[in-house]
Amino acid sequence: MFNATAIKETEITGVSCDSRKVGPGFLFAAIPGANEDGNAFINDAIKKGASAILAQSGTVSEEAPALVMSDNPRRSYALMASRFFANQPARIAAVTGTNGKTSVASFARQIWTRLGSKAASMGTLGITAPGFEITDGLTTPDPSDLHQNLAELSNRSVEKLAMEASSHGLSQYRLDGVNVSIAAFTNLSRDHLDYHGSMGDYLDAKLRLFREILAVDGVAILNADDDSYSALRAVTHCRTMSYGRKGEDIRLDLLEAFEGGQHLALTVMDRSYNITLPLSGAFQAENALCALGIVLADGADVDEAVKALEMLEGVPGRLQHVANCANGAAIYVDYAHTPDALSNVLKAMRPHATGNLNVVFGCGGDRDAGKRPEMGKIACTLTDNVIVTDDNPRGEDAAEIRAQVLAGCPTAREVGDRATAIEQAVTDLRKGDVLIVAGKGHETGQIIKDEIRHFDDAEEILRAIRETGS
């Protein structure tokens, strides 16, 4: 419920759920949060000139010039942001899943661009669009920031957008109000259980994209090889396309890896194709096929879209080849920070190691602790040498995090300082070896308590090669 008269007479100049960003004429959304309650900042927002307050039903504020009540203020805030900023690109594809969202969004943008469309991607790496780039990103931004960015892209004549849709963003209604005409799903594996509590709730958050946000005349792009495929089909109310080894519309018939890429035999819309994908790892082939599904759902020419796969460029921090040592040993960084992602990366790179396959990784603090020994076990099982180090310990004790990882891999070497761990791993490399530095990927900071210290895995690898003469 809301006071219609007060709202009608109030001119709204902006919307925000952050009282620090409020200015004269703003609507302030008092959102209940896990750590802070927006109600505690209502008076601050009013002092800064807020003309209206959006709050949970039952909220009392005698100071508020206009008080808008909602049983679901998070969703109401997202819808208000959508109406305030109004403009969006004509075609928006949202990509969800545990792993691969960033790559799929980037690949879809690249294919669209190669086919002549003005396209953008948005997510963890920020926003990439013709003549417009933001390098700091969140997988799914705050609704006001999100819709402001959508309006900016539309005003710059961007026709098509591929954006990431995180489980947090979906469960917190941040994507409500986005005109999603294509929804894509990559895979589901253990992650974010510190937030969702169970795999069932985690999956349900992903399902919201298909059940509640995707347009009724939209298209769902689904991974036929994933165990959640049936659940996704069951809730999707519109046309579906499937991809993968079991895919009906885009089928992967054969994959042959070679150094620097893969040969793929595909059946796409009942036509046979043989292409060379310039990306390593079977999971990258899956991501490329998901992106292909997005552009085909948008009506792209099949032959031209499939051909464009041969021109794809990798995403920073996603199985990124950083350097070779003087003896030829190859070093990669990857964002793998879940059990499934780590397993996929290590399996993908095993054929490329004629010598040892080595990994340096850690686990983040203040996140799902249950996956730590699981990731340790995966590293021990799939590689020859493991160094367990720090990732982003955040507010947890770093040594305790490492101990939990080592419980799954007691034979691993423990080197707490990440820079030292990388240097030792680089120094140990021999001809034919491959080293994966996993967990942080594109990130350029390490979070220790409340401090963010500059740290870039790729920079540290290059430094180690230079200083050790490797």
JOMOBEL-V24019 format. One record per run of one state. SS is the DSSP state (~ for helix, > for strand, _ for the rest). FROM is the first residue (numbers start at 1). LEN is the number of residues. Records with the same first field share a line. If there is no record, write none. Layout:
SS: FROM-LEN / FROM-LEN
//
This chain:
_: 1-1 / 3-1 / 9-5 / 17-2 / 22-4 / 30-2 / 33-4 / 48-4 / 57-10 / 71-2 / 86-5 / 97-4 / 115-4 / 124-2 / 130-2 / 135-8 / 156-4 / 165-2 / 172-8 / 186-7 / 197-2 / 214-5 / 224-5 / 236-3 / 245-5 / 259-2 / 269-2 / 278-4 / 298-4 / 312-8 / 325-5 / 335-4 / 351-6 / 362-9 / 383-2 / 389-5 / 395-3 / 407-6 / 415-3 / 429-5 / 439-6 / 449-2 / 455-2 / 469-2
>: 2-1 / 14-3 / 26-4 / 32-1 / 37-1 / 52-5 / 67-4 / 91-6 / 119-5 / 126-4 / 132-3 / 160-5 / 180-6 / 219-5 / 239-6 / 250-9 / 261-8 / 271-7 / 320-5 / 330-5 / 357-5 / 385-4 / 394-1 / 413-2 / 434-5 / 445-4 / 451-4
~: 4-5 / 19-3 / 38-10 / 73-13 / 101-14 / 143-13 / 167-5 / 193-4 / 199-15 / 229-7 / 282-16 / 302-10 / 339-12 / 371-12 / 398-9 / 418-11 / 457-12
//
